[in-house]
Amino acid sequence: MTRRTLVGAGAALGVVLVAMLSLYTVEQTEQALVVRLGKPVDVERDAGLHAKVPLIDSVIFYDTRLLPLEPPLEQIILGDQKRLEVQVYARYQVTDPLLYYQSVRTSEQARSQLTQIISSALRRALGQVKLTALLSEERRHITDIILQESIDKSKPLGITVADVRIRRADLPPETSQAIYDRMKSERQRQAKELRAQGFEWAQQIQSRADRDRTVILSEAQRQSLTTRGQGDAEANRIYAQAFGRDPKFFAFYRAMQTYRQSLADSGPTLVLTPSSDLLKYFGNGATRDVRP
């Protein structure tokens, strides 16, 4: 290989190397910041192939998509002095690469500062509300306040916060246990009061029922005695009328009834003398014609 050939190959290699150092590619999901000797000189947002000064310019790429941020769980004192363990999550986007580079430089620093901004907004918003507000429709309004404050304070960082949501809002374990114990004792107290009240009502109902039963039975007995007395009086009146119309027939009829009741198969055994008045109708019959 001649010297001329070597020189030509070296020149071609140098041209390729210079071309590689002079060009860079921006993807669809990226934006680029060109830094010349430590000083930002250009922001490139269009995707494609772009040129830069080799060995002097450096290119820093930033993602244009929404990036997640999940700050750690922290305890916050609410407006009603209750402690709450709150965890949020956020979505943000690098919208100004130049300002982002000048204010935070690295993504780790950006995430750290953004976490502090969101934490401060969270504490300020929740420090003015009660626990019941987080359990109602007012929660959406609270998150809107946190989001707006986060947006305003993150703009100087070249960052736009797209969303902030409360993922978790729980009482600390020790507070939850204390509240549970207090609720349990309160429910037990209410249960005892209800049982005592129910027992009292049951006694009252039982007492009224016993009183009504006594009154009803007394009234029924009174009515039955009155009715029985009236029936007996009516029977005596009928007997008296019958006896008055025909005393002999009445005596004969009463004797027949006595025979039926006394001399039936299931009746007792009677030992009587032939001259007994009870047997006079067996020997003599009726003293006159008896009509039924």
Secondary structure, 3 states (H helix, E strand, C coil): CCHHHHHHHHHHHHHHHHHHHHEEEECCCEEEEEEECCEEEEEECCCEEEECCCCCEEEEEEECCCEEECCCCEEEECCCCCEEEEEEEEEEEECCHHHHHHHCCCHHHHHHHHHHHHHHHHHHHHCCCCHHHHCCCHHHHHHHHHHHHHHHHHHHHCEEEEEEEEEEEECCHHHHHHHHHHHHHHHHHHHHHHHHHHHHHHHHHHHHHHHHHHHHHHHHHHHHHHHHHHHHHHHHHHHHHHHHHCHHHHHHHHHHHHHHHHCCCCCCCCCCCCCCHHHHHHHCCCCCCCCC
